[in-house]
Amino acid sequence: MHDGGVGRLLVASLHQSIAEELPSRLEFYESWLNPAGLRDGRIGLAPLAAVLSFLRQESGDPYLKIAARAGEYSAKWLVDAMNPLQRRLLLALPLRLRLWLVMRLARRLVRQTYGGSRAIIRGATRGRGHIDLRGSVFCQVRDRVPHPLCEYYASALRHLLFRFELPHRAQATECRATGAARCLIALGAPEGQAEA
């Protein structure tokens, strides 16, 4: 992916999610997310923005399901691409250090989805923290929407936490698309646990 470009990980996971959630509409979306462009890494920001815009307008509101599934796939494929020994070593680490390394993986995933995005992580290793998303391609909308559009990232983080056996929760709590000042994914320790 060139700097500022859309990553293959995002496009592939979005394509797969649309194929599963809206199979009858896949041909329509392949006008923008075509397999040849995916293989060559030639899907740009404009086609991706068109896909996200059309998904938000679909009847039955499948956007959140598709975004969540795509985030889960992206996280799964990122972890599956890791060296198996590296995964086992990460799982063997103490909880706090494991959480810190998983947050680094989350930051890498954000950078790989779109070159203009980045994640600023605060307080995560203390059990309660947040990820401040900058430049989220999902949240660039003309008009405000009623619910956060950052579900892709929240779902990806939940999958990373699950895969590395971390009992924390992740939820999109603020979103620029709703009129908030920032896009924020809150990370919560399990009930009754103040620290990781």
GUTI-335535 format. One line per 2 residues: their letters; for each residue x, y, z of N, C-alpha, C, O, CB. Coordinates in pm, whole numbers. Glycine has a CB too. Example, Ala and Ser with C-alpha at 12.3 -4.5 7.8 and 13.67 -1.06 7.14 Angstrom:
% residues 2
AS) 1319,-569,780,1230,-450,780,1320,-330,780,1424,-332,846,1131,-447,905; 1285,-225,708,1367,-106,714,1290,3,787,1341,114,804,1408,-60,572 .
% end
This chain:
% residues 196
MH) 85,-118,0,0,0,0,89,123,0,179,134,83,-96,0,122; 65,215,-91,141,340,-90,87,429,20,-27,414,64,133,411,-228 .
DG) 171,523,65,133,610,175,5,685,141,-5,746,35,246,709,207; -92,680,230,-219,747,207,-319,662,133,-433,705,112,-196,873,133 .
GV) -281,540,91,-369,456,13,-453,362,99,-431,348,219,-289,376,-83; -548,299,32,-636,202,96,-566,67,96,-515,23,-7,-774,195,25 .
GR) -565,1,210,-495,-126,224,-575,-245,172,-698,-247,177,-460,-149,367; -503,-344,122,-566,-467,72,-644,-538,182,-748,-598,156,-461,-561,13 .
LL) -592,-533,305,-658,-600,417,-801,-549,433,-894,-628,449,-578,-578,547; -818,-419,429,-951,-358,443,-1040,-397,325,-1154,-440,345,-939,-205,453 .
VA) -990,-381,204,-1072,-407,86,-1113,-555,80,-1229,-586,52,-995,-368,-42; -1019,-645,106,-1051,-788,102,-1153,-825,208,-1245,-902,181,-923,-872,120 .
SL) -1138,-772,327,-1232,-806,435,-1370,-747,408,-1472,-809,439,-1178,-756,571; -1375,-628,351,-1502,-566,317,-1572,-645,205,-1692,-669,210,-1480,-419,274 .
HQ) -1495,-685,105,-1550,-765,-6,-1608,-895,47,-1719,-934,10,-1440,-793,-111; -1533,-964,133,-1579,-1091,189,-1707,-1072,272,-1799,-1154,266,-1469,-1155,276 .
SI) -1712,-966,348,-1828,-939,433,-1952,-908,351,-2062,-952,383,-1799,-823,528; -1934,-831,244,-2048,-802,155,-2097,-930,89,-2217,-952,75,-2008,-697,46 .
AE) -2003,-1016,48,-2040,-1142,-15,-2125,-1229,78,-2213,-1301,32,-1915,-1219,-58; -2098,-1222,207,-2171,-1304,303,-2300,-1239,351,-2401,-1308,369,-2084,-1334,423 .
EL) -2299,-1109,371,-2417,-1039,424,-2515,-996,315,-2636,-996,337,-2374,-919,503; -2464,-959,198,-2548,-910,88,-2509,-981,-43,-2471,-914,-139,-2535,-756,72 .
PS) -2519,-1111,-49,-2472,-1182,-169,-2542,-1136,-297,-2481,-1136,-404,-2492,-1330,-153; -2668,-1098,-288,-2741,-1056,-408,-2693,-920,-459,-2722,-883,-573,-2891,-1051,-380 .
RL) -2619,-845,-377,-2570,-712,-415,-2421,-711,-445,-2364,-606,-476,-2601,-611,-305; -2355,-827,-435,-2211,-833,-452,-2168,-780,-589,-2070,-706,-599,-2161,-975,-434 .
EF) -2240,-818,-693,-2202,-773,-828,-2203,-620,-837,-2115,-560,-898,-2298,-832,-934; -2302,-558,-774,-2308,-412,-771,-2183,-354,-704,-2122,-261,-757,-2434,-365,-697 .
YE) -2146,-408,-589,-2031,-355,-515,-1898,-388,-582,-1798,-319,-560,-2031,-408,-373; -1896,-493,-662,-1773,-526,-733,-1741,-427,-844,-1633,-432,-903,-1782,-666,-791 .
SW) -1834,-337,-874,-1802,-227,-965,-1689,-142,-906,-1609,-84,-980,-1928,-139,-993; -1683,-136,-774,-1579,-58,-705,-1473,-149,-643,-1354,-118,-647,-1642,30,-597 .
LN) -1516,-259,-586,-1423,-351,-520,-1399,-471,-611,-1423,-585,-572,-1479,-398,-381; -1351,-446,-731,-1336,-556,-826,-1215,-643,-790,-1114,-593,-741,-1321,-502,-969 .
PA) -1227,-773,-813,-1120,-867,-776,-984,-835,-839,-881,-853,-774,-1160,-1006,-816; -982,-787,-965,-854,-754,-1028,-787,-638,-955,-666,-641,-930,-876,-718,-1177 .
GL) -865,-536,-920,-809,-423,-844,-762,-464,-707,-663,-412,-656,-911,-313,-832; -834,-559,-647,-794,-609,-516,-660,-681,-524,-571,-658,-442,-902,-704,-461 .
RD) -646,-769,-623,-519,-843,-640,-403,-748,-663,-294,-768,-609,-530,-942,-756; -426,-646,-745,-319,-554,-781,-299,-441,-680,-205,-362,-693,-346,-495,-916 .
GR) -387,-433,-580,-377,-326,-482,-412,-191,-540,-354,-89,-500,-239,-322,-424; -506,-187,-635,-540,-62,-704,-674,-4,-662,-728,80,-734,-541,-85,-852 .
IG) -729,-45,-550,-856,13,-505,-822,141,-429,-749,138,-330,-939,-88,-415; -875,252,-475,-843,381,-415,-945,426,-313,-1042,356,-283,-829,485,-522 .
LA) -922,544,-260,-1010,601,-158,-1149,634,-212,-1248,612,-143,-946,726,-100; -1158,687,-335,-1288,724,-391,-1380,602,-408,-1496,608,-367,-1270,793,-526 .
PL) -1332,491,-465,-1419,374,-475,-1460,320,-337,-1574,277,-318,-1350,264,-554; -1368,322,-243,-1401,274,-108,-1507,364,-44,-1602,314,17,-1274,271,-20 .
AA) -1492,494,-58,-1590,588,-3,-1728,565,-66,-1830,574,2,-1545,735,-25; -1731,535,-196,-1858,507,-264,-1923,382,-206,-2043,381,-179,-1836,490,-416 .
VL) -1844,278,-185,-1896,153,-129,-1954,179,10,-2065,134,39,-1785,46,-121; -1881,249,94,-1929,275,231,-2056,359,229,-2147,336,308,-1821,346,313 .
SF) -2062,457,138,-2181,541,127,-2303,459,84,-2411,473,142,-2156,655,29; -2286,374,-16,-2397,290,-62,-2439,190,46,-2558,163,62,-2359,216,-191 .
LR) -2342,136,118,-2377,41,225,-2464,108,332,-2556,45,384,-2250,-16,290; -2435,232,364,-2514,303,466,-2657,328,418,-2746,350,500,-2447,436,501 .
QE) -2679,325,288,-2813,350,233,-2892,224,203,-3008,232,163,-2800,432,107; -2832,108,221,-2901,-18,192,-3021,-36,286,-3016,3,402,-2804,-138,207 .
SG) -3127,-95,234,-3243,-122,319,-3208,-233,418,-3130,-324,387,-3366,-161,234; -3265,-224,534,-3235,-322,639,-3110,-286,717,-3075,-355,812,-3219,-459,579 .
DP) -3043,-178,679,-2925,-126,750,-2820,-234,778,-2790,-262,894,-2969,-64,880; -2763,-294,673,-2661,-397,695,-2522,-339,724,-2428,-414,750,-2653,-487,573 .
YL) -2509,-205,720,-2377,-143,733,-2301,-191,856,-2186,-234,845,-2391,8,738; -2365,-184,973,-2293,-220,1096,-2250,-367,1097,-2140,-399,1142,-2381,-193,1217 .
KI) -2336,-456,1047,-2300,-598,1041,-2182,-620,947,-2090,-695,979,-2420,-682,995; -2185,-554,833,-2078,-571,735,-1948,-512,789,-1842,-573,777,-2115,-503,600 .
AA) -1956,-393,848,-1836,-331,905,-1778,-416,1017,-1657,-433,1026,-1868,-189,957; -1864,-470,1104,-1817,-553,1214,-1752,-681,1163,-1646,-721,1210,-1933,-588,1308 .
RA) -1816,-744,1066,-1760,-868,1010,-1627,-840,940,-1533,-919,952,-1860,-933,912; -1620,-729,867,-1496,-693,798,-1383,-667,899,-1269,-708,876,-1517,-569,710 .
GE) -1415,-600,1009,-1314,-577,1113,-1265,-707,1173,-1145,-724,1198,-1370,-489,1222; -1358,-799,1197,-1320,-929,1252,-1230,-1005,1154,-1130,-1063,1194,-1446,-1013,1284 .
YS) -1266,-1004,1025,-1182,-1071,925,-1043,-1008,919,-943,-1080,913,-1248,-1065,787; -1036,-876,919,-906,-810,913,-817,-851,1029,-699,-881,1010,-924,-658,911 .
AK) -875,-852,1150,-797,-892,1267,-757,-1039,1259,-643,-1075,1290,-878,-866,1396; -849,-1123,1216,-820,-1266,1203,-707,-1289,1105,-613,-1363,1134,-946,-1343,1158 .
WL) -714,-1226,988,-611,-1245,886,-477,-1187,931,-372,-1242,897,-655,-1181,754; -479,-1077,1006,-355,-1020,1058,-288,-1117,1155,-168,-1139,1148,-382,-885,1128 .
VD) -367,-1176,1245,-313,-1271,1342,-269,-1399,1272,-162,-1453,1303,-418,-1302,1452; -349,-1449,1179,-314,-1572,1108,-186,-1557,1028,-115,-1655,1005,-427,-1614,1016 .
AM) -154,-1435,985,-31,-1411,908,94,-1406,996,206,-1409,946,-43,-1280,831; 73,-1398,1127,187,-1396,1219,254,-1533,1223,191,-1635,1195,142,-1354,1362 .
NP) 380,-1534,1256,453,-1659,1278,385,-1734,1394,360,-1673,1498,606,-1632,1308; 355,-1865,1378,289,-1939,1485,365,-1934,1619,303,-1930,1725,273,-2083,1443 .
LQ) 496,-1935,1613,575,-1926,1736,555,-1791,1803,544,-1782,1925,724,-1949,1706; 549,-1687,1722,525,-1552,1776,389,-1546,1846,376,-1485,1952,533,-1447,1662 .
RR) 287,-1608,1784,154,-1610,1847,158,-1684,1981,102,-1637,2079,50,-1677,1752; 224,-1799,1984,232,-1877,2109,306,-1800,2217,266,-1801,2334,301,-2012,2084 .
LL) 415,-1734,2179,492,-1656,2277,408,-1541,2332,412,-1512,2452,622,-1602,2212; 334,-1477,2246,250,-1365,2290,145,-1415,2390,118,-1349,2490,181,-1297,2169 .
LA) 86,-1531,2362,-14,-1588,2452,45,-1626,2588,-27,-1628,2688,-77,-1710,2389; 173,-1655,2592,237,-1697,2717,278,-1579,2805,318,-1599,2920,359,-1782,2686 .
LP) 269,-1458,2754,312,-1340,2830,213,-1305,2940,95,-1341,2932,330,-1220,2737; 260,-1236,3044,168,-1187,3148,63,-1094,3084,88,-1030,2982,246,-1112,3261 .
LR) -52,-1088,3147,-167,-1016,3093,-135,-873,3051,-172,-831,2941,-277,-1015,3196; -69,-798,3136,-43,-657,3107,47,-639,2985,21,-553,2901,21,-589,3229 .
LR) 152,-720,2976,242,-711,2862,172,-760,2734,192,-703,2627,370,-794,2888; 91,-864,2747,15,-914,2632,-80,-806,2581,-93,-787,2460,-64,-1042,2671 .
LW) -147,-737,2672,-239,-630,2633,-164,-519,2560,-212,-466,2460,-312,-574,2757; -46,-484,2610,35,-379,2546,71,-419,2403,62,-337,2311,165,-352,2629 .
LV) 112,-545,2383,149,-591,2250,27,-602,2158,38,-575,2038,219,-726,2259; -87,-639,2211,-209,-645,2131,-249,-503,2087,-300,-485,1977,-325,-712,2210 .
MR) -227,-405,2171,-255,-267,2131,-162,-223,2017,-203,-146,1930,-240,-171,2252; -40,-272,2017,51,-244,1905,0,-309,1777,9,-251,1669,194,-295,1938 .
LA) -54,-430,1790,-114,-497,1674,-234,-416,1623,-252,-401,1502,-157,-641,1710; -314,-365,1715,-430,-284,1676,-385,-159,1602,-446,-119,1502,-513,-245,1801 .
RR) -279,-98,1650,-225,21,1583,-179,-14,1441,-202,62,1347,-107,81,1665; -114,-130,1426,-68,-174,1294,-187,-198,1201,-183,-162,1083,17,-301,1306 .
LV) -292,-259,1254,-411,-286,1173,-472,-156,1123,-511,-147,1007,-514,-366,1254; -480,-56,1208,-536,74,1168,-451,134,1055,-506,184,956,-542,171,1289 .
RQ) -319,130,1070,-231,185,965,-245,108,834,-236,167,727,-85,182,1012; -267,-24,843,-277,-105,722,-411,-89,649,-421,-124,531,-256,-251,756 .
TY) -512,-39,716,-641,-24,648,-641,97,555,-691,90,443,-753,-11,751; -584,206,602,-579,328,522,-460,409,568,-444,437,687,-713,410,534 .
GG) -375,448,473,-251,517,505,-269,649,578,-177,696,645,-175,541,382; -386,710,566,-412,836,635,-467,820,775,-495,918,843,-507,918,554 .
SR) -482,695,820,-537,668,955,-426,634,1052,-322,579,1016,-641,553,949; -451,668,1176,-361,623,1281,-439,611,1411,-547,668,1428,-240,721,1297 .
AI) -381,536,1503,-445,512,1632,-355,562,1743,-237,528,1748,-478,361,1651; -411,641,1831,-339,687,1949,-401,615,2068,-520,631,2096,-345,846,1966 .
IR) -320,537,2138,-370,451,2245,-328,509,2379,-211,541,2402,-317,305,2229; -427,522,2468,-399,578,2601,-461,492,2709,-577,452,2700,-452,723,2612 .
GA) -382,463,2812,-433,397,2931,-468,251,2918,-522,193,3012,-550,467,2977; -441,189,2805,-486,51,2782,-426,-48,2880,-496,-139,2926,-453,8,2641 .
TR) -299,-34,2914,-235,-134,3001,-279,-120,3146,-248,-206,3228,-84,-123,2991; -349,-14,3179,-403,0,3315,-543,-61,3325,-609,-51,3428,-406,148,3357 .
GR) -587,-124,3216,-715,-193,3218,-829,-114,3159,-922,-173,3103,-749,-230,3356; -824,16,3170,-927,101,3110,-855,208,3031,-769,279,3083,-1023,164,3219 .
GH) -890,217,2908,-825,315,2824,-907,338,2700,-1026,306,2695,-684,271,2787; -844,394,2599,-916,416,2474,-819,426,2358,-699,451,2374,-1001,542,2483 .
ID) -876,405,2240,-803,426,2115,-870,544,2046,-989,541,2015,-804,297,2025; -790,646,2023,-836,765,1952,-798,745,1805,-680,743,1770,-771,898,2012 .
LR) -900,730,1720,-876,705,1577,-868,837,1503,-958,921,1511,-988,616,1517; -759,855,1431,-742,976,1350,-750,937,1203,-683,844,1159,-606,1046,1382 .
GS) -831,1009,1129,-841,987,985,-914,860,946,-881,798,845,-706,985,926; -1013,819,1025,-1088,698,992,-1164,716,861,-1244,808,847,-1186,663,1106 .
VF) -1138,628,766,-1204,633,636,-1353,604,649,-1431,643,562,-1138,534,540; -1394,536,754,-1535,501,775,-1618,621,819,-1739,623,799,-1546,391,878 .
CQ) -1555,719,878,-1628,827,945,-1629,958,867,-1670,1061,920,-1570,851,1081; -1585,954,743,-1584,1074,660,-1717,1083,586,-1733,1028,477,-1464,1072,560 .
VR) -1812,1153,647,-1946,1166,591,-1984,1313,578,-1932,1398,650,-2049,1090,678; -2075,1341,486,-2122,1480,468,-2219,1520,577,-2210,1629,633,-2190,1496,331 .
DR) -2313,1431,608,-2416,1460,708,-2398,1370,829,-2350,1257,817,-2557,1443,650; -2435,1421,944,-2426,1342,1067,-2513,1217,1059,-2617,1215,994,-2466,1426,1188 .
VP) -2467,1114,1128,-2543,989,1135,-2579,963,1281,-2515,1019,1370,-2462,868,1074; -2681,879,1307,-2726,859,1445,-2639,768,1531,-2648,772,1654,-2863,804,1443 .
HP) -2553,687,1469,-2472,594,1548,-2328,595,1496,-2305,626,1379,-2531,450,1543; -2231,560,1582,-2091,559,1538,-2069,466,1419,-2131,360,1408,-2001,516,1654 .
LC) -1979,507,1330,-1946,428,1213,-1811,356,1227,-1759,301,1131,-1944,516,1089; -1756,358,1347,-1624,300,1374,-1630,151,1410,-1534,97,1464,-1556,376,1486 .
EY) -1741,85,1380,-1759,-54,1422,-1652,-147,1363,-1617,-247,1425,-1896,-102,1381; -1601,-115,1246,-1494,-195,1186,-1378,-209,1284,-1329,-319,1310,-1445,-132,1053 .
YA) -1335,-96,1338,-1220,-96,1429,-1254,-158,1564,-1173,-231,1621,-1169,46,1450; -1372,-130,1617,-1413,-188,1745,-1419,-341,1734,-1374,-412,1824,-1550,-132,1790 .
SA) -1474,-390,1624,-1484,-534,1604,-1347,-597,1586,-1320,-705,1639,-1572,-564,1482; -1260,-530,1513,-1123,-580,1495,-1053,-591,1630,-985,-690,1658,-1043,-489,1400 .
LR) -1069,-488,1714,-1006,-490,1846,-1064,-602,1932,-990,-671,2002,-1023,-354,1916; -1195,-620,1928,-1257,-729,2006,-1200,-865,1963,-1176,-952,2047,-1411,-729,1988 .
HL) -1180,-882,1832,-1125,-1010,1785,-980,-1027,1832,-941,-1137,1872,-1132,-1018,1632; -901,-922,1827,-762,-931,1876,-760,-967,2025,-681,-1050,2068,-687,-797,1853 .
LF) -847,-904,2103,-855,-935,2246,-894,-1081,2268,-837,-1149,2354,-957,-842,2316; -990,-1129,2190,-1034,-1268,2200,-922,-1365,2164,-896,-1462,2236,-1155,-1292,2110 .
RF) -855,-1339,2051,-752,-1430,2004,-635,-1442,2102,-570,-1547,2110,-701,-1386,1870; -609,-1335,2175,-497,-1339,2269,-544,-1350,2414,-473,-1313,2508,-411,-1217,2252 .
EL) -666,-1402,2429,-722,-1439,2559,-716,-1326,2661,-675,-1345,2775,-650,-1559,2613; -758,-1209,2616,-765,-1092,2704,-912,-1066,2734,-993,-1053,2641,-696,-966,2639 .
PH) -949,-1058,2861,-1091,-1048,2898,-1149,-908,2893,-1243,-877,2966,-1109,-1102,3035; -1095,-823,2808,-1140,-684,2800,-1251,-666,2697,-1272,-751,2610,-1023,-593,2767 .
RA) -1320,-553,2708,-1426,-518,2614,-1380,-398,2531,-1297,-318,2575,-1559,-485,2690; -1434,-387,2411,-1404,-272,2324,-1533,-226,2258,-1610,-307,2207,-1296,-308,2216 .
QA) -1557,-96,2261,-1680,-41,2203,-1654,99,2150,-1588,180,2214,-1794,-40,2308; -1708,127,2031,-1702,261,1976,-1797,350,2057,-1917,324,2061,-1739,263,1823 .
TE) -1743,453,2121,-1825,538,2207,-1843,680,2152,-1941,746,2183,-1762,544,2344; -1748,724,2073,-1758,857,2011,-1720,843,1865,-1639,757,1829,-1667,963,2084 .
CR) -1779,928,1780,-1750,918,1637,-1771,1054,1571,-1870,1122,1596,-1840,811,1569; -1677,1092,1490,-1690,1219,1417,-1815,1221,1330,-1876,1325,1310,-1565,1244,1332 .
AT) -1852,1104,1278,-1969,1097,1190,-2098,1133,1262,-2196,1172,1198,-1982,957,1131; -2100,1121,1397,-2219,1157,1474,-2213,1302,1523,-2307,1351,1585,-2235,1063,1593 .
GA) -2103,1370,1494,-2085,1507,1538,-1990,1522,1656,-1967,1633,1703,-2217,1565,1574; -1935,1411,1705,-1840,1416,1816,-1708,1477,1767,-1682,1484,1647,-1816,1273,1875 .
AR) -1627,1520,1861,-1500,1584,1826,-1396,1483,1779,-1297,1521,1715,-1447,1661,1945; -1416,1356,1811,-1317,1253,1774,-1384,1118,1762,-1499,1099,1802,-1202,1248,1878 .
CL) -1310,1023,1707,-1355,883,1702,-1281,810,1812,-1158,810,1817,-1328,818,1559; -1357,747,1900,-1297,686,2018,-1352,546,2039,-1473,523,2034,-1322,772,2142 .
IA) -1261,453,2061,-1300,317,2100,-1255,298,2243,-1136,304,2274,-1238,208,2004; -1352,275,2331,-1322,256,2473,-1282,112,2498,-1342,19,2444,-1443,295,2561 .
LG) -1180,96,2579,-1133,-36,2620,-1162,-51,2768,-1116,29,2850,-980,-55,2589; -1239,-153,2803,-1278,-171,2942,-1228,-301,2999,-1229,-404,2932,-1427,-165,2955 .
AP) -1183,-295,3123,-1144,-416,3196,-1270,-492,3231,-1379,-434,3236,-1061,-383,3324; -1257,-621,3256,-1375,-699,3299,-1435,-642,3426,-1366,-575,3504,-1337,-846,3320 .
EG) -1564,-669,3449,-1632,-623,3570,-1554,-664,3694,-1508,-778,3705,-1777,-679,3575; -1539,-570,3788,-1471,-599,3913,-1320,-604,3902,-1252,-637,4000,-1520,-728,3965 .
QA) -1266,-572,3785,-1121,-575,3769,-1075,-436,3729,-1103,-390,3618,-1078,-681,3663; -1005,-371,3815,-964,-234,3791,-842,-227,3701,-825,-130,3626,-936,-164,3922 .
EA) -757,-327,3708,-633,-325,3631,-614,-453,3555,-661,-559,3597,-514,-299,3720; -544,-442,3442,-508,-563,3368,-393,-630,3436,-346,-734,3390,-472,-531,3222 .
% end
